[in-house]
Amino acid sequence: MTNVMNKTQLIPKEIGIFLLSFLVIISFCLPTSYAQANEDLKMAGWVPWWQDKQGLSSATKNIDKLSTVYPFVYEINEKGKIIAKTDLKSRDWQKFFKLAEKKESRYYSYNCLV
């Protein structure tokens, strides 16, 4: 009986040693993998027409973090016609587009409905 108890007590100890070893090995590999993944990370945002002032303000403040910005400014009416809900030629939008180009962020002037 003592022999059986010793074997069952060793199993949790062996598992503990294995898990500890595994965590130590992973901790050395993780920072490199995390840094590589972080370099490849892309961040996108969209600016809805019903909050374009706030959206442009937020996108401008965060332009260094954004790789893509989607102006969500079109709707389709009941007859199937595309309706622009804001003017992308306005001074605010044009100013933002120039900033995005300077920062090499992409922007697209359509949404998924079009």
N, CA, C and O atoms as CSV, one atom per row, in Angstrom:
chain,resi,resn,atom,element,x,y,z
A,1,MET,N,N,0.827,-1.196,0.000
A,1,MET,CA,C,0.000,0.000,0.000
A,1,MET,C,C,0.866,1.252,0.000
A,1,MET,O,O,0.550,2.222,-0.689
A,2,THR,N,N,1.937,1.244,0.751
A,2,THR,CA,C,2.840,2.391,0.802
A,2,THR,C,C,3.477,2.623,-0.555
A,2,THR,O,O,3.680,3.764,-0.970
A,3,ASN,N,N,3.791,1.535,-1.242
A,3,ASN,CA,C,4.391,1.626,-2.574
A,3,ASN,C,C,3.451,2.326,-3.554
A,3,ASN,O,O,3.892,3.150,-4.356
A,4,VAL,N,N,2.179,2.007,-3.494
A,4,VAL,CA,C,1.178,2.619,-4.368
A,4,VAL,C,C,1.030,4.101,-4.040
A,4,VAL,O,O,0.930,4.921,-4.953
A,5,MET,N,N,1.013,4.458,-2.778
A,5,MET,CA,C,0.884,5.858,-2.376
A,5,MET,C,C,2.081,6.675,-2.852
A,5,MET,O,O,1.922,7.804,-3.314
A,6,ASN,N,N,3.262,6.111,-2.739
A,6,ASN,CA,C,4.448,6.836,-3.186
A,6,ASN,C,C,4.392,7.116,-4.680
A,6,ASN,O,O,4.773,8.199,-5.123
A,7,LYS,N,N,3.922,6.147,-5.460
A,7,LYS,CA,C,3.821,6.344,-6.907
A,7,LYS,C,C,2.793,7.423,-7.241
A,7,LYS,O,O,3.029,8.249,-8.122
A,8,THR,N,N,1.656,7.424,-6.546
A,8,THR,CA,C,0.639,8.439,-6.823
A,8,THR,C,C,1.086,9.813,-6.359
A,8,THR,O,O,0.690,10.819,-6.947
A,9,GLN,N,N,1.895,9.876,-5.328
A,9,GLN,CA,C,2.421,11.160,-4.878
A,9,GLN,C,C,3.479,11.683,-5.844
A,9,GLN,O,O,3.634,12.895,-5.990
A,10,LEU,N,N,4.205,10.790,-6.502
A,10,LEU,CA,C,5.233,11.200,-7.457
A,10,LEU,C,C,4.626,11.787,-8.720
A,10,LEU,O,O,5.205,12.684,-9.333
A,11,ILE,N,N,3.494,11.298,-9.101
A,11,ILE,CA,C,2.876,11.787,-10.336
A,11,ILE,C,C,2.600,13.283,-10.258
A,11,ILE,O,O,2.990,13.996,-11.183
A,12,PRO,N,N,1.947,13.813,-9.209
A,12,PRO,CA,C,1.755,15.261,-9.149
A,12,PRO,C,C,3.083,16.021,-9.101
A,12,PRO,O,O,3.197,17.101,-9.680
A,13,LYS,N,N,4.091,15.463,-8.414
A,13,LYS,CA,C,5.394,16.118,-8.338
A,13,LYS,C,C,6.036,16.166,-9.726
A,13,LYS,O,O,6.607,17.187,-10.111
A,14,GLU,N,N,5.946,15.070,-10.473
A,14,GLU,CA,C,6.509,15.022,-11.827
A,14,GLU,C,C,5.777,16.000,-12.747
A,14,GLU,O,O,6.395,16.667,-13.577
A,15,ILE,N,N,4.477,16.076,-12.593
A,15,ILE,CA,C,3.695,17.022,-13.400
A,15,ILE,C,C,4.099,18.450,-13.053
A,15,ILE,O,O,4.243,19.294,-13.938
A,16,GLY,N,N,4.279,18.716,-11.769
A,16,GLY,CA,C,4.702,20.042,-11.329
A,16,GLY,C,C,6.056,20.422,-11.910
A,16,GLY,O,O,6.241,21.549,-12.370
A,17,ILE,N,N,7.002,19.491,-11.892
A,17,ILE,CA,C,8.335,19.749,-12.461
A,17,ILE,C,C,8.224,19.988,-13.960
A,17,ILE,O,O,8.863,20.893,-14.496
A,18,PHE,N,N,7.416,19.179,-14.637
A,18,PHE,CA,C,7.223,19.357,-16.081
A,18,PHE,C,C,6.622,20.731,-16.390
A,18,PHE,O,O,7.109,21.437,-17.273
A,19,LEU,N,N,5.570,21.108,-15.666
A,19,LEU,CA,C,4.928,22.401,-15.907
A,19,LEU,C,C,5.875,23.562,-15.629
A,19,LEU,O,O,5.904,24.537,-16.380
A,20,LEU,N,N,6.644,23.458,-14.557
A,20,LEU,CA,C,7.604,24.509,-14.235
A,20,LEU,C,C,8.658,24.630,-15.337
A,20,LEU,O,O,8.996,25.737,-15.757
A,21,SER,N,N,9.170,23.502,-15.798
A,21,SER,CA,C,10.153,23.509,-16.892
A,21,SER,C,C,9.551,24.114,-18.152
A,21,SER,O,O,10.189,24.913,-18.837
A,22,PHE,N,N,8.327,23.726,-18.446
A,22,PHE,CA,C,7.636,24.244,-19.633
A,22,PHE,C,C,7.475,25.765,-19.550
A,22,PHE,O,O,7.729,26.472,-20.526
A,23,LEU,N,N,7.057,26.262,-18.395
A,23,LEU,CA,C,6.872,27.703,-18.219
A,23,LEU,C,C,8.187,28.467,-18.335
A,23,LEU,O,O,8.221,29.564,-18.893
A,24,VAL,N,N,9.258,27.898,-17.817
A,24,VAL,CA,C,10.571,28.551,-17.926
A,24,VAL,C,C,10.990,28.637,-19.391
A,24,VAL,O,O,11.459,29.681,-19.845
A,25,ILE,N,N,10.825,27.556,-20.121
A,25,ILE,CA,C,11.191,27.550,-21.549
A,25,ILE,C,C,10.335,28.546,-22.318
A,25,ILE,O,O,10.857,29.305,-23.135
A,26,ILE,N,N,9.043,28.555,-22.072
A,26,ILE,CA,C,8.132,29.477,-22.757
A,26,ILE,C,C,8.480,30.922,-22.433
A,26,ILE,O,O,8.399,31.785,-23.307
A,27,SER,N,N,8.864,31.199,-21.195
A,27,SER,CA,C,9.169,32.581,-20.816
A,27,SER,C,C,10.357,33.132,-21.593
A,27,SER,O,O,10.438,34.341,-21.815
A,28,PHE,N,N,11.276,32.273,-22.009
A,28,PHE,CA,C,12.398,32.741,-22.823
A,28,PHE,C,C,11.987,32.955,-24.275
A,28,PHE,O,O,12.543,33.820,-24.953
A,29,CYS,N,N,11.039,32.193,-24.749
A,29,CYS,CA,C,10.602,32.296,-26.149
A,29,CYS,C,C,9.566,33.392,-26.354
A,29,CYS,O,O,9.515,33.995,-27.426
A,30,LEU,N,N,8.756,33.655,-25.365
A,30,LEU,CA,C,7.627,34.568,-25.504
A,30,LEU,C,C,7.999,35.993,-25.882
A,30,LEU,O,O,7.383,36.542,-26.796
A,31,PRO,N,N,8.971,36.625,-25.234
A,31,PRO,CA,C,9.261,38.020,-25.602
A,31,PRO,C,C,9.610,38.199,-27.071
A,31,PRO,O,O,9.180,39.175,-27.685
A,32,THR,N,N,10.372,37.290,-27.648
A,32,THR,CA,C,10.726,37.385,-29.062
A,32,THR,C,C,9.491,37.224,-29.931
A,32,THR,O,O,9.271,38.010,-30.853
A,33,SER,N,N,8.691,36.221,-29.647
A,33,SER,CA,C,7.478,35.994,-30.434
A,33,SER,C,C,6.515,37.154,-30.296
A,33,SER,O,O,5.901,37.576,-31.276
A,34,TYR,N,N,6.379,37.672,-29.088
A,34,TYR,CA,C,5.471,38.791,-28.846
A,34,TYR,C,C,5.929,40.025,-29.613
A,34,TYR,O,O,5.107,40.721,-30.209
A,35,ALA,N,N,7.216,40.303,-29.607
A,35,ALA,CA,C,7.748,41.469,-30.328
A,35,ALA,C,C,7.504,41.328,-31.822
A,35,ALA,O,O,7.133,42.297,-32.483
A,36,GLN,N,N,7.708,40.134,-32.358
A,36,GLN,CA,C,7.473,39.921,-33.786
A,36,GLN,C,C,5.996,40.081,-34.113
A,36,GLN,O,O,5.649,40.687,-35.126
A,37,ALA,N,N,5.136,39.550,-33.277
A,37,ALA,CA,C,3.694,39.671,-33.520
A,37,ALA,C,C,3.266,41.122,-33.433
A,37,ALA,O,O,2.416,41.566,-34.206
A,38,ASN,N,N,3.841,41.865,-32.504
A,38,ASN,CA,C,3.482,43.265,-32.326
A,38,ASN,C,C,3.885,44.102,-33.536
A,38,ASN,O,O,3.185,45.054,-33.885
A,39,GLU,N,N,5.005,43.762,-34.186
A,39,GLU,CA,C,5.433,44.480,-35.385
A,39,GLU,C,C,4.440,44.283,-36.528
A,39,GLU,O,O,4.216,45.197,-37.321
A,40,ASP,N,N,3.850,43.104,-36.612
A,40,ASP,CA,C,2.927,42.788,-37.694
A,40,ASP,C,C,1.507,43.247,-37.412
A,40,ASP,O,O,0.643,43.155,-38.285
A,41,LEU,N,N,1.253,43.736,-36.215
A,41,LEU,CA,C,-0.093,44.132,-35.815
A,41,LEU,C,C,-0.568,45.332,-36.620
A,41,LEU,O,O,0.140,46.334,-36.724
A,42,LYS,N,N,-1.745,45.234,-37.180
A,42,LYS,CA,C,-2.362,46.327,-37.934
A,42,LYS,C,C,-3.601,46.775,-37.176
A,42,LYS,O,O,-4.350,45.954,-36.644
A,43,MET,N,N,-3.807,48.078,-37.132
A,43,MET,CA,C,-4.955,48.632,-36.420
A,43,MET,C,C,-5.778,49.456,-37.405
A,43,MET,O,O,-5.240,50.298,-38.124
A,44,ALA,N,N,-7.060,49.212,-37.431
A,44,ALA,CA,C,-7.958,49.950,-38.323
A,44,ALA,C,C,-9.075,50.582,-37.501
A,44,ALA,O,O,-9.401,50.122,-36.407
A,45,GLY,N,N,-9.644,51.630,-38.046
A,45,GLY,CA,C,-10.767,52.283,-37.397
A,45,GLY,C,C,-11.731,52.799,-38.444
A,45,GLY,O,O,-11.373,52.948,-39.612
A,46,TRP,N,N,-12.924,53.065,-38.034
A,46,TRP,CA,C,-13.890,53.635,-38.972
A,46,TRP,C,C,-14.524,54.859,-38.346
A,46,TRP,O,O,-14.693,54.950,-37.131
A,47,VAL,N,N,-14.870,55.796,-39.211
A,47,VAL,CA,C,-15.468,57.057,-38.782
A,47,VAL,C,C,-16.896,57.097,-39.324
A,47,VAL,O,O,-17.082,57.257,-40.530
A,48,PRO,N,N,-17.909,56.955,-38.465
A,48,PRO,CA,C,-19.296,56.956,-38.938
A,48,PRO,C,C,-19.785,58.373,-39.230
A,48,PRO,O,O,-19.393,59.319,-38.548
A,49,TRP,N,N,-20.623,58.517,-40.221
A,49,TRP,CA,C,-21.111,59.839,-40.623
A,49,TRP,C,C,-21.869,60.547,-39.510
A,49,TRP,O,O,-21.843,61.775,-39.432
A,50,TRP,N,N,-22.545,59.792,-38.647
A,50,TRP,CA,C,-23.355,60.424,-37.606
A,50,TRP,C,C,-22.493,60.953,-36.448
A,50,TRP,O,O,-23.002,61.629,-35.554
A,51,GLN,N,N,-21.195,60.646,-36.467
A,51,GLN,CA,C,-20.274,61.218,-35.476
A,51,GLN,C,C,-18.959,61.582,-36.158
A,51,GLN,O,O,-17.882,61.313,-35.626
A,52,ASP,N,N,-19.051,62.190,-37.322
A,52,ASP,CA,C,-17.819,62.426,-38.074
A,52,ASP,C,C,-16.886,63.420,-37.394
A,52,ASP,O,O,-15.668,63.272,-37.500
A,53,LYS,N,N,-17.406,64.416,-36.706
A,53,LYS,CA,C,-16.537,65.380,-36.002
A,53,LYS,C,C,-15.738,64.668,-34.902
A,53,LYS,O,O,-14.518,64.809,-34.823
A,54,GLN,N,N,-16.437,63.906,-34.059
A,54,GLN,CA,C,-15.761,63.178,-32.987
A,54,GLN,C,C,-14.848,62.089,-33.554
A,54,GLN,O,O,-13.745,61.869,-33.054
A,55,GLY,N,N,-15.318,61.417,-34.595
A,55,GLY,CA,C,-14.530,60.355,-35.215
A,55,GLY,C,C,-13.248,60.873,-35.840
A,55,GLY,O,O,-12.186,60.269,-35.688
A,56,LEU,N,N,-13.349,62.002,-36.550
A,56,LEU,CA,C,-12.153,62.604,-37.148
A,56,LEU,C,C,-11.187,63.075,-36.064
A,56,LEU,O,O,-9.973,62.930,-36.204
A,57,SER,N,N,-11.716,63.629,-35.003
A,57,SER,CA,C,-10.873,64.075,-33.897
A,57,SER,C,C,-10.119,62.893,-33.284
A,57,SER,O,O,-8.914,62.972,-33.048
A,58,SER,N,N,-10.835,61.804,-33.031
A,58,SER,CA,C,-10.214,60.615,-32.449
A,58,SER,C,C,-9.203,59.987,-33.407
A,58,SER,O,O,-8.108,59.607,-32.994
A,59,ALA,N,N,-9.569,59.879,-34.680
A,59,ALA,CA,C,-8.657,59.295,-35.672
A,59,ALA,C,C,-7.404,60.153,-35.824
A,59,ALA,O,O,-6.305,59.621,-35.983
A,60,THR,N,N,-7.561,61.466,-35.777
A,60,THR,CA,C,-6.409,62.367,-35.880
A,60,THR,C,C,-5.477,62.185,-34.684
A,60,THR,O,O,-4.258,62.128,-34.847
A,61,LYS,N,N,-6.046,62.095,-33.492
A,61,LYS,CA,C,-5.229,61.904,-32.284
A,61,LYS,C,C,-4.495,60.565,-32.304
A,61,LYS,O,O,-3.398,60.446,-31.759
A,62,ASN,N,N,-5.098,59.564,-32.930
A,62,ASN,CA,C,-4.536,58.213,-32.923
A,62,ASN,C,C,-3.951,57.791,-34.262
A,62,ASN,O,O,-3.765,56.598,-34.502
A,63,ILE,N,N,-3.659,58.740,-35.133
A,63,ILE,CA,C,-3.216,58.412,-36.493
A,63,ILE,C,C,-1.944,57.555,-36.500
A,63,ILE,O,O,-1.761,56.737,-37.402
A,64,ASP,N,N,-1.075,57.730,-35.519
A,64,ASP,CA,C,0.156,56.933,-35.473
A,64,ASP,C,C,-0.119,55.464,-35.163
A,64,ASP,O,O,0.712,54.606,-35.458
A,65,LYS,N,N,-1.264,55.168,-34.577
A,65,LYS,CA,C,-1.626,53.793,-34.235
A,65,LYS,C,C,-2.436,53.119,-35.337
A,65,LYS,O,O,-2.543,51.893,-35.367
A,66,LEU,N,N,-3.005,53.909,-36.240
A,66,LEU,CA,C,-3.916,53.374,-37.256
A,66,LEU,C,C,-3.191,53.120,-38.572
A,66,LEU,O,O,-2.466,53.980,-39.072
A,67,SER,N,N,-3.393,51.942,-39.119
A,67,SER,CA,C,-2.849,51.665,-40.446
A,67,SER,C,C,-3.914,51.889,-41.517
A,67,SER,O,O,-3.583,52.118,-42.681
A,68,THR,N,N,-5.180,51.825,-41.134
A,68,THR,CA,C,-6.277,52.012,-42.082
A,68,THR,C,C,-7.434,52.720,-41.389
A,68,THR,O,O,-7.744,52.447,-40.229
A,69,VAL,N,N,-8.066,53.632,-42.119
A,69,VAL,CA,C,-9.255,54.331,-41.619
A,69,VAL,C,C,-10.345,54.212,-42.679
A,69,VAL,O,O,-10.105,54.470,-43.858
A,70,TYR,N,N,-11.527,53.825,-42.258
A,70,TYR,CA,C,-12.665,53.688,-43.160
A,70,TYR,C,C,-13.704,54.767,-42.860
A,70,TYR,O,O,-14.375,54.699,-41.830
A,71,PRO,N,N,-13.850,55.750,-43.726
A,71,PRO,CA,C,-14.955,56.702,-43.548
A,71,PRO,C,C,-16.274,55.997,-43.894
A,71,PRO,O,O,-16.479,55.594,-45.038
A,72,PHE,N,N,-17.136,55.853,-42.938
A,72,PHE,CA,C,-18.413,55.160,-43.115
A,72,PHE,C,C,-19.461,56.232,-43.374
A,72,PHE,O,O,-20.149,56.673,-42.454
A,73,VAL,N,N,-19.578,56.651,-44.639
A,73,VAL,CA,C,-20.344,57.867,-44.929
A,73,VAL,C,C,-21.444,57.702,-45.974
A,73,VAL,O,O,-22.069,58.689,-46.361
A,74,TYR,N,N,-21.691,56.503,-46.430
A,74,TYR,CA,C,-22.712,56.299,-47.454
A,74,TYR,C,C,-23.840,55.426,-46.931
A,74,TYR,O,O,-23.646,54.571,-46.067
A,75,GLU,N,N,-25.011,55.665,-47.474
A,75,GLU,CA,C,-26.170,54.809,-47.222
A,75,GLU,C,C,-26.829,54.522,-48.558
A,75,GLU,O,O,-26.578,55.199,-49.555
A,76,ILE,N,N,-27.653,53.530,-48.557
A,76,ILE,CA,C,-28.449,53.225,-49.744
A,76,ILE,C,C,-29.900,53.480,-49.379
A,76,ILE,O,O,-30.410,52.927,-48.405
A,77,ASN,N,N,-30.565,54.322,-50.164
A,77,ASN,CA,C,-31.962,54.624,-49.839
A,77,ASN,C,C,-32.875,53.492,-50.304
A,77,ASN,O,O,-32.414,52.500,-50.868
A,78,GLU,N,N,-34.168,53.653,-50.061
A,78,GLU,CA,C,-35.134,52.590,-50.378
A,78,GLU,C,C,-35.235,52.292,-51.865
A,78,GLU,O,O,-35.714,51.225,-52.249
A,79,LYS,N,N,-34.790,53.224,-52.711
A,79,LYS,CA,C,-34.809,52.995,-54.163
A,79,LYS,C,C,-33.486,52.416,-54.671
A,79,LYS,O,O,-33.323,52.192,-55.870
A,80,GLY,N,N,-32.544,52.176,-53.754
A,80,GLY,CA,C,-31.263,51.585,-54.137
A,80,GLY,C,C,-30.210,52.596,-54.552
A,80,GLY,O,O,-29.150,52.218,-55.051
A,81,LYS,N,N,-30.487,53.873,-54.353
A,81,LYS,CA,C,-29.530,54.912,-54.724
A,81,LYS,C,C,-28.542,55.141,-53.570
A,81,LYS,O,O,-28.932,55.161,-52.403
A,82,ILE,N,N,-27.257,55.313,-53.916
A,82,ILE,CA,C,-26.231,55.590,-52.908
A,82,ILE,C,C,-26.306,57.059,-52.520
A,82,ILE,O,O,-26.277,57.946,-53.374
A,83,ILE,N,N,-26.403,57.299,-51.219
A,83,ILE,CA,C,-26.526,58.654,-50.684
A,83,ILE,C,C,-25.304,58.951,-49.810
A,83,ILE,O,O,-25.006,58.201,-48.880
A,84,ALA,N,N,-24.602,60.042,-50.110
A,84,ALA,CA,C,-23.489,60.485,-49.261
A,84,ALA,C,C,-24.079,61.214,-48.060
A,84,ALA,O,O,-24.825,62.180,-48.223
A,85,LYS,N,N,-23.754,60.762,-46.873
A,85,LYS,CA,C,-24.309,61.354,-45.655
A,85,LYS,C,C,-23.432,62.481,-45.105
A,85,LYS,O,O,-23.846,63.198,-44.195
A,86,THR,N,N,-22.247,62.637,-45.643
A,86,THR,CA,C,-21.361,63.739,-45.275
A,86,THR,C,C,-20.522,64.101,-46.495
A,86,THR,O,O,-20.446,63.332,-47.453
A,87,ASP,N,N,-19.910,65.244,-46.459
A,87,ASP,CA,C,-19.133,65.726,-47.601
A,87,ASP,C,C,-17.652,65.428,-47.388
A,87,ASP,O,O,-16.989,66.085,-46.586
A,88,LEU,N,N,-17.137,64.429,-48.116
A,88,LEU,CA,C,-15.725,64.078,-47.988
A,88,LEU,C,C,-14.801,65.155,-48.556
A,88,LEU,O,O,-13.588,65.108,-48.352
A,89,LYS,N,N,-15.376,66.125,-49.268
A,89,LYS,CA,C,-14.565,67.222,-49.802
A,89,LYS,C,C,-14.489,68.399,-48.829
A,89,LYS,O,O,-13.856,69.414,-49.119
A,90,SER,N,N,-15.136,68.253,-47.678
A,90,SER,CA,C,-15.105,69.337,-46.685
A,90,SER,C,C,-13.677,69.528,-46.163
A,90,SER,O,O,-12.831,68.640,-46.271
A,91,ARG,N,N,-13.442,70.695,-45.603
A,91,ARG,CA,C,-12.108,71.046,-45.112
A,91,ARG,C,C,-11.602,70.041,-44.062
A,91,ARG,O,O,-10.437,69.643,-44.093
A,92,ASP,N,N,-12.479,69.634,-43.139
A,92,ASP,CA,C,-12.070,68.703,-42.079
A,92,ASP,C,C,-11.614,67.361,-42.641
A,92,ASP,O,O,-10.580,66.829,-42.238
A,93,TRP,N,N,-12.392,66.820,-43.574
A,93,TRP,CA,C,-12.031,65.536,-44.174
A,93,TRP,C,C,-10.755,65.660,-44.999
A,93,TRP,O,O,-9.881,64.797,-44.916
A,94,GLN,N,N,-10.637,66.719,-45.791
A,94,GLN,CA,C,-9.448,66.891,-46.628
A,94,GLN,C,C,-8.186,67.040,-45.775
A,94,GLN,O,O,-7.126,66.513,-46.115
A,95,LYS,N,N,-8.317,67.753,-44.682
A,95,LYS,CA,C,-7.201,67.921,-43.749
A,95,LYS,C,C,-6.790,66.555,-43.169
A,95,LYS,O,O,-5.603,66.251,-43.050
A,96,PHE,N,N,-7.783,65.753,-42.818
A,96,PHE,CA,C,-7.498,64.417,-42.292
A,96,PHE,C,C,-6.839,63.533,-43.351
A,96,PHE,O,O,-5.880,62.822,-43.052
A,97,PHE,N,N,-7.345,63.573,-44.581
A,97,PHE,CA,C,-6.768,62.754,-45.648
A,97,PHE,C,C,-5.298,63.102,-45.884
A,97,PHE,O,O,-4.473,62.212,-46.091
A,98,LYS,N,N,-4.971,64.388,-45.853
A,98,LYS,CA,C,-3.575,64.807,-46.030
A,98,LYS,C,C,-2.702,64.284,-44.887
A,98,LYS,O,O,-1.586,63.817,-45.115
A,99,LEU,N,N,-3.213,64.365,-43.670
A,99,LEU,CA,C,-2.478,63.847,-42.518
A,99,LEU,C,C,-2.269,62.340,-42.646
A,99,LEU,O,O,-1.176,61.836,-42.386
A,100,ALA,N,N,-3.317,61.626,-43.046
A,100,ALA,CA,C,-3.224,60.173,-43.200
A,100,ALA,C,C,-2.192,59.806,-44.261
A,100,ALA,O,O,-1.430,58.857,-44.080
A,101,GLU,N,N,-2.161,60.543,-45.355
A,101,GLU,CA,C,-1.168,60.281,-46.402
A,101,GLU,C,C,0.242,60.542,-45.882
A,101,GLU,O,O,1.171,59.791,-46.180
A,102,LYS,N,N,0.394,61.599,-45.113
A,102,LYS,CA,C,1.704,61.946,-44.557
A,102,LYS,C,C,2.188,60.848,-43.605
A,102,LYS,O,O,3.373,60.515,-43.580
A,103,LYS,N,N,1.271,60.298,-42.835
A,103,LYS,CA,C,1.609,59.252,-41.864
A,103,LYS,C,C,1.587,57.862,-42.495
A,103,LYS,O,O,1.806,56.862,-41.812
A,104,GLU,N,N,1.325,57.802,-43.781
A,104,GLU,CA,C,1.257,56.543,-44.532
A,104,GLU,C,C,0.155,55.613,-44.025
A,104,GLU,O,O,0.285,54.390,-44.087
A,105,SER,N,N,-0.913,56.197,-43.530
A,105,SER,CA,C,-2.102,55.419,-43.177
A,105,SER,C,C,-2.987,55.369,-44.415
A,105,SER,O,O,-3.061,56.334,-45.174
A,106,ARG,N,N,-3.645,54.258,-44.608
A,106,ARG,CA,C,-4.565,54.152,-45.745
A,106,ARG,C,C,-5.956,54.562,-45.290
A,106,ARG,O,O,-6.333,54.371,-44.134
A,107,TYR,N,N,-6.694,55.118,-46.204
A,107,TYR,CA,C,-8.097,55.404,-45.922
A,107,TYR,C,C,-8.897,55.019,-47.155
A,107,TYR,O,O,-8.400,55.080,-48.280
A,108,TYR,N,N,-10.108,54.635,-46.935
A,108,TYR,CA,C,-10.980,54.201,-48.020
A,108,TYR,C,C,-12.289,54.951,-47.898
A,108,TYR,O,O,-12.893,54.995,-46.826
A,109,SER,N,N,-12.725,55.537,-48.989
A,109,SER,CA,C,-13.945,56.351,-48.938
A,109,SER,C,C,-15.168,55.556,-49.390
A,109,SER,O,O,-15.924,55.997,-50.256
A,110,TYR,N,N,-15.345,54.418,-48.811
A,110,TYR,CA,C,-16.553,53.627,-49.045
A,110,TYR,C,C,-16.804,52.800,-47.796
A,110,TYR,O,O,-15.966,52.733,-46.897
A,111,ASN,N,N,-17.963,52.177,-47.758
A,111,ASN,CA,C,-18.214,51.260,-46.646
A,111,ASN,C,C,-18.671,49.922,-47.204
A,111,ASN,O,O,-18.769,49.751,-48.419
A,112,CYS,N,N,-18.945,48.989,-46.331
A,112,CYS,CA,C,-19.250,47.635,-46.789
A,112,CYS,C,C,-20.590,47.528,-47.514
A,112,CYS,O,O,-20.849,46.511,-48.158
A,113,LEU,N,N,-21.433,48.529,-47.429
A,113,LEU,CA,C,-22.713,48.474,-48.146
A,113,LEU,C,C,-22.562,48.802,-49.631
A,113,LEU,O,O,-23.390,48.398,-50.448
A,114,VAL,N,N,-21.521,49.525,-49.971
A,114,VAL,CA,C,-21.366,49.987,-51.356
A,114,VAL,C,C,-20.617,48.958,-52.155
A,114,VAL,O,O,-20.381,49.154,-53.347
